[in-house]
Amino acid sequence: MHEAYQEHILDHTGVCSSCFREIRVRRIDPYYSTQAEAAATLTRKRTTTEIGYGPAESVTDQQGTFCTECGTESAHERTWESVDFHDPRGAHGYERFRELCQNVMRTLESAGVGIDRHAFATTALARYDAGHGIDHCLGEATEHGIVSAAMGAANERQPAD
């Protein structure tokens, strides 16, 4: 699997696995530690989540934090399968894939990852058109976008002859 995509998107507890939007942000609470980083925790991002109630085994489990776009409660819960995007009769498709690409780019940028948006989008759409799975498309695009951004930054630092 592609390391940057795995680390910043799939394995990150602050990113929704269904829509790839940031649902939790880092909060630093200086009252609980002398070192600010030691007290850093994740808290819900109010613009992309909502608090809802649902059936549960106990009353304390009825309240949950849900993604406002896809409705999932857990950051690691998916509402779709990769094959859903290549089914012409399905609700997912090209436009939904483009939304996922935009969300991944925004999430990477908010995490401080330098990415070339044009290289990312070109690679993702080319892999999608070739029939690859969503995670493969976005993983390849993430790697290509990061490398392209790094190459562009390196070229800017070199003096012109």
Secondary structure as the mmCIF struct_conf table of DSSP 4:
data_model
#
loop_
_struct_conf.conf_type_id
_struct_conf.id
_struct_conf.beg_label_comp_id
_struct_conf.beg_label_asym_id
_struct_conf.beg_label_seq_id
_struct_conf.end_label_comp_id
_struct_conf.end_label_asym_id
_struct_conf.end_label_seq_id
HELX_RH_AL_P HELX_RH_AL_P1 GLU A 3 TYR A 5
HELX_RH_PI_P HELX_RH_PI_P1 GLN A 6 LEU A 10
BEND BEND1 ASP A 11 ASP A 11
TURN_TY1_P TURN_TY1_P1 THR A 13 GLY A 14
STRN STRN1 VAL A 15 VAL A 15
TURN_TY1_P TURN_TY1_P2 SER A 17 CYS A 19
STRN STRN2 GLU A 22 GLU A 22
STRN STRN3 ARG A 24 ILE A 28
TURN_TY1_P TURN_TY1_P3 PRO A 30 TYR A 31
BEND BEND2 TYR A 32 TYR A 32
BEND BEND3 THR A 34 GLN A 35
TURN_TY1_P TURN_TY1_P4 ALA A 36 ALA A 36
HELX_RH_3T_P HELX_RH_3T_P1 GLU A 37 ALA A 39
STRN STRN4 ALA A 40 ARG A 44
TURN_TY1_P TURN_TY1_P5 ARG A 46 THR A 48
STRN STRN5 THR A 49 TYR A 53
BEND BEND4 GLU A 57 SER A 58
HELX_RH_3T_P HELX_RH_3T_P2 VAL A 59 ASP A 61
BEND BEND5 GLN A 62 GLN A 62
STRN STRN6 GLN A 63 CYS A 67
TURN_TY1_P TURN_TY1_P6 THR A 68 CYS A 70
BEND BEND6 GLU A 73 SER A 74
TURN_TY1_P TURN_TY1_P7 ALA A 75 HIS A 76
BEND BEND7 THR A 79 THR A 79
HELX_RH_3T_P HELX_RH_3T_P3 SER A 82 HIS A 86
TURN_TY1_P TURN_TY1_P8 PRO A 88 ARG A 89
BEND BEND8 GLY A 90 ALA A 91
BEND BEND9 GLY A 93 GLY A 93
HELX_RH_AL_P HELX_RH_AL_P2 TYR A 94 SER A 110
TURN_TY1_P TURN_TY1_P9 ALA A 111 GLY A 112
HELX_RH_AL_P HELX_RH_AL_P3 ARG A 117 ASP A 129
TURN_TY1_P TURN_TY1_P10 ALA A 130 GLY A 131
HELX_RH_AL_P HELX_RH_AL_P4 ILE A 134 ARG A 157
BEND BEND10 GLN A 158 GLN A 158
HELX_LH_PP_P HELX_LH_PP_P1 PRO A 159 ALA A 160
#
